Amino acid sequence: MGKLAIIVKTQTQSGKRDEVKSLYTDIMAPRALGNDSQEVVVWCDDQHDPDTFYLFEIYSDPEAMGQNAQAEFFAEYMAKAGPLLAGEPEVAMATPQWAKGV
């Protein structure tokens, strides 16, 4: 199987993006740094909407993403971040075809 790219657009409740980013930095980022199967992880703040952010990830294979999605740390993150969100995130899955600097 090939690599899997995930693009997630998330809107938080008004003024809560930095709080969600702090939770992500504390709970999710350390796992990403230690996970060789999670090859790329980028948090991006939307430049026009202070309550929207994007996550871009590349996994070595779809199974690696599935393992993260079922992990206890992800459930912990969602339990804390979920109430701060303005709705369900938009998730797109794609197969990387070309990249620079990755």
C-alpha positions, -999 to +999 in steps of 0.1 A: +000+000+000+011+036-006+013+066+016-018+084+029-023+121+032-049+135+055-061+171+053-084+182+082-102+216+084-115+224+118-135+253+131-134+260+168-159+280+189-152+317+189-118+324+205-109+288+212-083+280+185-053+287+207-068+265+234-072+236+210-037+242+196-023+240+232-041+206+237-028+194+204+008+205+213+005+187+247-012+155+237-008+148+200+025+165+190+047+143+212+031+111+197+037+125+162+073+132+169+078+096+181+059+080+153+080+071+123+049+061+104+035+096+107+060+112+083+047+147+081+025+167+104+017+204+099-007+226+119-018+257+100-038+286+114-062+300+088-050+336+079-086+350+076-106+331+102-092+332+137-113+302+147-102+278+119-071+256+115-059+229+092-039+197+099-019+181+071-004+147+077+013+121+056+013+085+069+035+057+055+004+037+050-033+037+059-029+013+088-007+037+106-034+064+104-060+039+117-038+030+146-036+067+156-073+071+153-080+043+177-053+052+202-060+062+238-042+095+234-064+104+205-095+097+225-081+119+253-074+147+229-109+145+214-125+144+248-108+177+258-109+194+224-143+183+212-163+206+234-142+235+220-151+228+184-179+245+164-188+212+147-174+182+130-140+187+112-139+182+075-116+154+066-101+146+032-079+116+025-056+115-006-028+096-021+004+118-023+017+120-059+044+147-058+059+168-031+088+192-026+107+192+007+091+161+021 
